[in-house]
Amino acid sequence: MQYDIIQLGDYCFDQIFSGMPEFPCLGREIFATELITTGGGMFITAAALTRLGARVGWPGCFGNDSYSQFVYDLAGREGIDLTLARILDRPYRLVTTSVPFQGERAFISYADSSCDDMPEYWQHTLEECEYSHLHIGWMMPDDELRPLVEQAHRKGATVSMDCQDGHHLRQPPICRETLAKVDIFMPNAREALIITEASNVEAAVRQLNQHVRMVVVKDGANGAWIGSEGNVIHAPAICAGPVVDTTGAGDCFNAGFLFGYIVEKAPLEVCARYGNICGGLSVTAIGGATAAPTHDELLAWLEKAPAGL
């Protein structure tokens, strides 16, 4: 099958408590008014892209445990293509408890050990498939990233990479060397500032653009910034409603931007608006992909949110 986008990254089982009168503290019990269990991690990007109409391949890894099965079944109901998925004969539990409160959130996560041979599995998958773009959901270590990017480039595909928080941010120079191997780098504003050690987001975009051909920085309520060929574009955020849960908004933004850029080959300004709409809708419901729009819904919001608003 010819895919528009192949994405690499793990699923997550998200358990989200919301509607609390105060934030939890040691020694006290409080009760949430809502509890939702849903797919997280790269499920969010896959679901959002699929709803928009992109042909997405996801060589994700699932175990024989109930958490894996829950997200695998949910992905199937969303219509996500799981042909490339790998099923392990052991538990592979990736679980996050999220507590959104007053526009922010806290997380507690658990992860079983991953498979050491997953990079080889991805390499084989990329060799066997046809695709236009490869999206990597985190800043992958250089030794794992290089052969995957080289394989994608041999296929004529472009490569994007998100950043994600992690120990790698403690070494900004190494981060800058790593991101230079991809075509599009998609961090959030905090990550961009840490990596560049810049004083503001626009300066960070310009610095990152010296290392990578295109940089797309997600800046929450401030919208998004795109640096390409020496030019910086700022796209204001789309206010789609009250902020309920920001978990996964960046992943939904990625889906909207990549759909515009890879599938529709739209101008960068339009791609940024697609991303802002998808990210803006994401925060209006609990769960990263719960409010991700269909293509028709995206176009309806595009009419409501002309450029510059």
VEXPABA-152848 format. One record per atom (N, C-alpha, C): x, y, z; residue in three letters. Coordinates in steps of 0.1 Angstrom, whole numbers, plus 2048, in hexadecimal, padded with zeros to 3 digits. Layout:
<nodes>
XYZala
...
</nodes>
This chain:
<nodes>
8087F4800met
800800800met
80980D800met
8048177F9gln
80B8247F9gln
80582C804gln
80E83080Etyr
80A838819tyr
80E847816tyr
80685081Basp
80A85E81Basp
815860826asp
81285A832ile
81B85C83Dile
81C84F845ile
82984C848ile
82B841852ile
83084885File
82A84586Agln
82F84B876gln
835840880gln
83F844887leu
84683B890leu
84484089Eleu
8418378A7gly
83F83B8B5gly
8358328BCgly
8358328C9asp
82D8288D1asp
81F82E8D3asp
8168248D6tyr
8098278DBtyr
80A82B8EAtyr
8008318EFcys
7FF8328FEcys
7F1830902cys
7EE82A90Dphe
7E1829913phe
7E083591Dphe
7D783F919asp
7D684B921asp
7C984A92Basp
7CC84C937gln
7C184D941gln
7C185B947gln
7B6862944ile
7B6870947ile
7AB874951ile
7B087995Cphe
7A687E967phe
7A588D965phe
798892965ser
7968A0964ser
78A8A596Cser
7888B296Dgly
77D8B8975gly
7808B7984gly
78C8BA988met
7908B9996met
78E8C799Cmet
78A8C89A9pro
7898D49B0pro
7978DB9B3pro
7A18D29B4glu
7AF8D79B7glu
7B88CD9B2glu
7C58D09B2phe
7CF8C79ADphe
7D38BD9B9phe
7D58B19B6pro
7D88A79C0pro
7E58AA9C8pro
7E48A79D5cys
7F08A99DDcys
7F189D9E7cys
7FD89B9ECleu
80088F9F4leu
7F788FA00leu
7F2883A03gly
7EB881A10gly
7DC884A0Fgly
7D7888A03arg
7C988CA01arg
7C38859F5arg
7B78829F5glu
7AF87C9EAglu
7A68869E5glu
7A68889D7ile
79C8909D1ile
7958879C6ile
78A88C9C1phe
7828859B7phe
78188D9AAphe
78488799Fala
78288D992ala
77388B98Eala
76E894986thr
760892981thr
76088B974thr
76B88996Dglu
76B882961glu
778879960glu
77686D95Aleu
781864957leu
78085F949leu
78A860941ile
78A85B934ile
796852931ile
79484792Bthr
7A083F926thr
79F83F917thr
7AB841911thr
7AB843903thr
7B98408FEthr
7BB8418F1gly
7C983F8EBgly
7D184B8ECgly
7DE84A8EFgly
7E78558EFgly
7F48528E7gly
7FE8598E9gly
80A8578E2gly
8088598D3gly
80D8518CBmet
80C8528BCmet
7FE84E8B7met
7F68488C0phe
7E88468BCphe
7E18538B8phe
7E585E8BFile
7DE86B8BDile
7E18708AFile
7EE8708ABthr
7F187589Dthr
7EB86C893thr
7EB85F895ala
7E685688Bala
7D785888Aala
7D0859895ala
7C185B894ala
7BE86988Eala
7C5873891ala
7C288088Bala
7C588087Cala
7D087A878leu
7D387A86Aleu
7C8871862leu
7C4866868thr
7BB85D862thr
7AD865860thr
7A986C86Aarg
79C874869arg
79D87E85Earg
7A988485Cleu
7AA88E851leu
7AA887843leu
7AD87A843gly
7AD873836gly
7BA86F831gly
7C5870839ala
7D286C835ala
7D385D836ala
7DB85782Darg
7DF84982Earg
7EB847837arg
7E9842842val
7F384284Dval
7F7833850val
804831850gly
809824854gly
80F826862gly
80C81C86Btrp
81181E879trp
81781087Dtrp
82480F87Cpro
82B802881pro
82D803890pro
822805897gly
8238068A5gly
8257F88ACgly
8287F88B8cys
82A7EB8C0cys
8207EA8CAcys
8197DE8CBphe
80F7DB8D5phe
8127CE8DBphe
80E7CC8E8gly
8117C08EFgly
8047B88F0gly
8047AD8F8asn
7F97A58FAasn
7F17A9907asn
7F47B590Casp
7ED7B9919asp
7E07C1915asp
7D87C491Fser
7CB7CA91Dser
7CD7D9919ser
7D87E091Dtyr
7DA7EE919tyr
7DC7EE90Atyr
7E67E6905ser
7E87E58F7ser
7DC7E28EFser
7D47D88F3gln
7C97D38ECgln
7BE7DF8EBgln
7BD7E68F6phe
7B37F18F6phe
7B67FB8EBphe
7C38008EBval
7C680A8E1val
7C68048D3val
7CB7F78D1tyr
7CA7F18C4tyr
7BC7F08BFtyr
7B37EC8C7asp
7A57EC8C3asp
79F7F98C0asp
7A38038C8leu
79E8118C6leu
7A48168B9leu
7B08138B6ala
7B68178A9ala
7AE81189Dala
7AB80489Fgly
7A37FE894gly
796804892gly
78F80889Darg
78280F89Barg
78481D895arg
78F823897glu
792830890glu
79582F881glu
79782287Dgly
79B82086Fgly
7AA82286Cgly
7B2822877ile
7C0823875ile
7C681686File
7CE817865asp
7D480B85Fasp
7DF805868asp
7DD7F986Dleu
7E67F3876leu
7ED7E786Fleu
7ED7E7862thr
7F47DC85Bthr
8037DB85Fthr
8097E6862leu
8177E6865leu
81A7E4874leu
8107E387Cala
8127E288Aala
8197D588Eala
8207D5899arg
8277C989Earg
8207C58ABarg
81D7B88ADile
8167B38B9ile
8207AA8C0ile
8237AE8CCleu
82C7A68D5leu
82579B8DDleu
82C7908DFasp
8267868E7asp
82A7888F6asp
8287948FBarg
82B797909arg
8247A590Barg
8237A9918pro
81D7B691Bpro
8267C1916pro
8207CB910tyr
8277D790Dtyr
81E7E3911tyr
81F7E691Earg
8167F0924arg
81C7FE924arg
81580791Eleu
81981591Dleu
80D81D922leu
80E82192Eval
802826935val
80583493Bval
7FD83E939thr
7FE84B93Ethr
7F284F945thr
7F3854952thr
7E885A959thr
7EA86A958thr
7E1870952ser
7E287F94Fser
7D8886958ser
7DC89195Eval
7D4899967val
7D48A8962val
7CA8AB959pro
7CA8B9954pro
7C48C295Fpro
7C98CE961phe
7C48D796Bphe
7C98E5967phe
7BF8EE966gln
7C18FC964gln
7CA8FF958gln
7C78F894Dgly
7CF8FA940gly
7DC8F393Fgly
7E08EC94Aglu
7ED8E4949glu
7E98D694Dglu
7F38CD94Darg
7F08BF951arg
7FD8B9957arg
7FB8AF95Fala
8068A7965ala
804898960ala
80F891960phe
80F88395Bphe
81687A964phe
81186E965ile
81886396Bile
817857960ile
82385295Dser
823848952ser
82B83C956ser
82883194Ftyr
82F824951tyr
83181E943tyr
83D819941ala
840812934ala
848806936ala
8437FB930asp
84B7EE930asp
8577F1926asp
8617E8928ser
86D7E9920ser
8697E7911ser
86F7EF908ser
86C7EE8FAser
8757E38F4ser
8727E08E7cys
87A7D68E0cys
8877DC8DAcys
8927D68DDasp
89F7DB8D8asp
89F7DB8C9asp
8977D28C2asp
8987D18B4asp
88E7DA8ACasp
8877E38B3met
87D7EB8ACmet
8837F38A1met
88F7F98A3pro
895801898pro
8967F888Bpro
89A7EC88Dglu
89C7E3882glu
88E7E087Cglu
8847DE884tyr
8767DC87Ftyr
8727E8877tyr
8747F487Ctrp
870800874trp
878801867trp
8857FD868gln
88D7FE85Cgln
8877F5851gln
8847E9855his
87E7DF84Chis
8717E4846his
8697EA84Fthr
85C7EF84Bthr
85D7FA840thr
867803843leu
86980E839leu
86E80982Cleu
8767FE82Cglu
87B7F9820glu
8707F3818glu
8667ED81Eglu
85B7E5818glu
8507EE813glu
84E7FA819cys
842802816cys
84580D80Dcys
83B813807glu
83B81F7FFglu
83482A807glu
83B835808tyr
835840810tyr
83B84D80Btyr
83585880Eser
83986680Aser
84186D816ser
83E869822his
84387082Dhis
844866839his
84F869841leu
85186184Dleu
85086B859leu
848869863his
84787186Fhis
84B86987Bhis
85586F882ile
85A86988Eile
85587189Aile
84F86A8A4gly
8488718AFgly
8518768BAgly
85E8758BAtrp
8668798C5trp
87487B8BFtrp
87D8828C7met
88B8838C2met
8928768C4met
89386F8B9met
8998628B9met
8A98638BAmet
8AF85A8C2pro
8BE85A8C3pro
8C485A8B5pro
8CF8608B3asp
8D68628A6asp
8D985589Fasp
8DD84B8A7asp
8E183E8A1asp
8D583689Basp
8C98388A1glu
8BD83289Cglu
8B783B891glu
8B8848892leu
8B2851889leu
8B885087Bleu
8C585087Aarg
8CC85186Earg
8C8847863arg
8C883A866pro
8C483085Cpro
8B6832857pro
8AD836860leu
89F83785Dleu
89D843853leu
8A484E856val
8A385A84Eval
8A9857840val
8B5850840glu
8BB84D833glu
8B284482Bglu
8AB83A831gln
8A283182Agln
896839824gln
89184282Cala
88684A828ala
88A85381Cala
89685981Dhis
89A862812his
89D85A805his
8A284D807arg
8A48457FBarg
8968427F4arg
88C8427FBlys
87E8407F6lys
87884D7F0lys
8808587F2gly
87B8657EDgly
87186C7F7gly
871866803ala
86886B80Eala
86F876816ala
86787F81Bthr
86C889825thr
86A884833thr
87088A83Dval
87088584Bval
86D891854val
86488F85Dser
861899868ser
864892875ser
86789A87Fmet
86A89488Dmet
86589E897met
85D8998A1asp
8598A18ACasp
8648A18B6asp
8638A78C1cys
86E8A88CBcys
86A89F8D7cys
8608A38DEgln
85C89D8EBgln
8668A08F6gln
8618A1902asp
8698A490Dasp
871897911asp
87D899916gly
88588D91Agly
89389191Dgly
89C887920his
8A988A924his
8B2891919his
8AD88F90Dhis
8B5894902his
8B68A4902his
8AC8AA909leu
8AB8B890Aleu
8B68BE913leu
8BD8B591Aarg
8C88BA923arg
8D58BC91Barg
8D48B890Egln
8E08BA905gln
8DC8C18F8gln
8DA8CE8F9pro
8D58D58EDpro
8DE8D48E1pro
8EC8D48E2pro
8F48D38D6pro
8F18C68CFpro
8F08BB8D7ile
8ED8AE8D0ile
8E08AE8CAile
8D68B48D0cys
8C98B58CAcys
8CA8BC8BCcys
8D18C78BCarg
8D28CF8AFarg
8D98C68A4arg
8E38BE8A8glu
8E98B589Eglu
8DF8AA899glu
8D78A58A2thr
8CD89B89Fthr
8C28A0895thr
8BC8AC899leu
8B18B1891leu
8B68B4882leu
8C38B7881ala
8C88BB874ala
8C68AF869ala
8C48A386Elys
8C2898865lys
8B589785Elys
8AB89E864val
89D89D85Fval
89A8A9856val
88E8A8850asp
88A8B3847asp
8818BD84Fasp
8798B9858ile
8708C1860ile
8718BE86File
8738C8877phe
8748C6885phe
8688CD88Cphe
8618C6895met
8548CB89Amet
8548CB8A9met
85C8D38B0pro
85C8D48BEpro
8518DD8C3pro
84E8DE8D0asn
8468E88D6asn
84F8F48DAasn
8498FF8DEala
85190B8E1ala
85B9088ECala
8579028F7arg
8618FF902arg
86D8F78FDarg
86A8ED8F5glu
8758E48F0glu
87E8EC8E7glu
8788F58DEala
8808FD8D5ala
8899068DCala
88490C8E7leu
88C9168EFleu
89890F8F6leu
8959038FBile
8A08FB902ile
8AB8F78F8ile
8A78F28EDile
8B18ED8E3ile
8B98F88DDile
8B39048DBthr
8BB90F8D5thr
8C19188E0thr
8BC9188ECglu
8C09218F7glu
8BD92F8F3glu
8B39318EBala
8AF93F8E6ala
8A69458F0ala
8A49538EFser
89C95A8F8ser
88D95B8F5ser
88A9588E8asn
87C9598E4asn
87994F8D9asn
86D94C8D6val
8699418CDval
86D9448BFval
86B9518BAglu
86F9548ADglu
87E9528ABglu
8869578B5ala
8949558B4ala
8989468B3ala
89193E8BBala
8939308BBala
89092A8ADala
88592E8A7val
88292989Aval
88D92C890val
892938890arg
89D93C887arg
8AA934889arg
8AD932896gln
8B992A899gln
8B791B894gln
8AB916897leu
8A9908893leu
8A9906884leu
8A591187Dasn
8A591086Easn
8B3910868asn
8BD913870gln
8CA91286Cgln
8CF90386Cgln
8C78FB873his
8CB8EC874his
8C28E386Chis
8B68E7869val
8AC8DF863val
8A48E7859val
8A18E184Earg
89A8E8842arg
88E8EF847arg
8858E884Emet
8798EE853met
8778EB862met
8738F5869val
86F8F3877val
8618F887Aval
85A8F1881val
84C8F4884val
84B8F4894val
8498FF89Aval
8489008A8val
83A9028ADval
8358FA8B6lys
8288FB8BClys
8299038C8lys
82190E8C8asp
8229188D3asp
81591A8DBasp
80D90F8DCgly
80190F8E4gly
7F891A8E0gly
7F39228EAala
7EA92D8E7ala
7EF9388DEala
7FD9388DCasn
8039428D4asn
80493D8C5asn
7FE9318C2gly
7FE92C8B5gly
80A9248B1gly
80F9268A5ala
81A91E8A0ala
823927897ala
830923897trp
83A92A88Ftrp
840920885trp
843924879ile
84991C86File
85592486Aile
86191D86Agly
86D923864gly
87191A858gly
87292184Cser
87591A840ser
87C923836ser
88891F832glu
890927828glu
89293582Dglu
895937839gly
89894483Fgly
88C94D842gly
88094883Fasn
87494F842asn
86D94984Fasn
867952857val
86094D863val
851952861val
848948862ile
83A94A862ile
834948870ile
82B951874his
82494F881his
81594D87Dhis
80F943882ala
801940880ala
7FA94188Eala
7F194A890pro
7EA94B89Dpro
7E293F8A0pro
7E093C8ADala
7D99308B1ala
7CA9328ADala
7C39278ACile
7B59268AAile
7AE9238B7ile
7A592C8BBcys
79E9298C8cys
7919228C4cys
7919158C7ala
78590D8C3ala
77C90B8CFala
77F9108DAgly
77790E8E6gly
77F90E8F3gly
77990C8FEpro
78090C90Bpro
78A90090Bpro
796903912val
7A08F9913val
79D8EF91Eval
79B8E391Aval
7978D8923val
7A38CF926val
7AA8CB91Casp
7B68C291Easp
7C08C4913asp
7CC8C8917thr
7D68CB90Cthr
7DE8BE908thr
7DB8B390Fthr
7E38A790Bthr
7E18A38FCthr
7EC8A28F5gly
7EB89D8E7gly
7E98A88DDgly
7E78B58E2ala
7E48BF8D8ala
7EF8C18CEala
7FC8BF8D2gly
8078C08C9gly
8078B68BFgly
8038AA8C3asp
80289E8B9asp
7F78A18AFasp
7EC8A78B3cys
7E18AA8AAcys
7E68B58A0cys
7ED8BF8A6phe
7F38CA89Dphe
7FC8C3893phe
8058BA897asn
80D8B388Dasn
8058AD882asn
7FA8A7885ala
7F28A087Bala
7EC8AA871ala
7E78B5877gly
7E18BF86Egly
7EC8C5864gly
7F78C986Aphe
8028CF862phe
8068C5857phe
8098B985Bleu
80F8AF852leu
8048AB847leu
7F88AB84Bphe
7ED8A8841phe
7ED8B3836phe
7EE8C083Agly
7EF8CA831gly
7FB8CA828gly
8078C782Ftyr
8148C8828tyr
8168BC81Ftyr
8138B0823ile
8168A481Cile
80B8A0813ile
7FE8A0818val
7F389A810val
7EE8A5806val
7EB8B180Bglu
7E58BB803glu
7F08C47FCglu
7FC8C3801lys
8078CC7FBlys
8038DB7FBlys
7FD8DF807ala
7F88EC808ala
8038F680Cala
80190380Apro
80B90D80Fpro
80D90C81Epro
819910822leu
81D90E830leu
813916839leu
80E921835glu
80492983Dglu
7F8920840glu
7F3919835val
7E7911837val
7EA90583Fval
7F68FF83Ecys
7FA8F3846cys
7FA8F7855cys
7FF903858ala
7FF908866ala
7F190A86Bala
7E890F863arg
7DA910867arg
7D4903869arg
7D78F9860tyr
7D28EC863tyr
7D68E6870tyr
7E38E8873gly
7E98E4880gly
7E28EB88Cgly
7E08F888Basn
7DA8FF895asn
7CC8FB898asn
7C58F888Dile
7B78F488Eile
7B68E7895ile
7BE8DD891cys
7BE8D0897cys
7C38D08A6cys
7CD8D88A9gly
7D28DA8B6gly
7C78E18BFgly
7C18EC8B9gly
7B78F38C0gly
7AB8EB8C4gly
7A78E38BBleu
79B8DA8BEleu
79F8CF8C8leu
7AB8CA8C7ser
7AF8C08D0ser
7AD8C48DFser
7B08D08E3val
7B08D48F1val
7A28D68F6val
7988D58EDthr
78A8D88F1thr
7838CB8F7thr
78A8C08F7ala
7848B38FCala
78F8AC903ala
78B8A390Cile
79589B914ile
79A88F90Bile
7A788E90Agly
7AD884901gly
7B388B8F5gly
7BF8878F0gly
7C588E8E6gly
7BE88E8D8gly
7B88828D5ala
7B28818C7ala
7A38828C8ala
79D8848D4thr
78F8848D5thr
78888E8CCthr
78D89A8CBala
7868A48C3ala
78E8A78B6ala
79789E8B2ala
79E8A08A6ala
7948A089Aala
7958AA891pro
78B8AC887pro
78C8A287Bpro
7808A0874thr
78089A867thr
7858A585Dthr
7868A0851his
78A8AA846his
7808B5844his
7738B1844asp
7688BA842asp
7688C484Easp
76A8BF85Aglu
76B8C8866glu
7768D2865glu
7828CD860leu
78D8D585Fleu
78A8E1855leu
7848DE84Aleu
7818E8840leu
7778F2845leu
76D8ED84Dala
7648F6853ala
76A90085Cala
7748FB864trp
77B90486Dtrp
78490D866trp
78A90985Bleu
792911852leu
78B91E84Dleu
77E91C84Aglu
776927846glu
773931851glu
77292B85Dlys
76F934869lys
77B93B86Dlys
78793686Aala
79393C86Fala
79C940863ala
79994B85Cpro
7A194F851pro
7AF953856pro
7B895484Cala
7C6957850ala
7C7963858ala
7D0963862gly
7D296F86Agly
7CA970876gly
7C0967878leu
7B7967884leu
7BB95C88Dleu
</nodes>
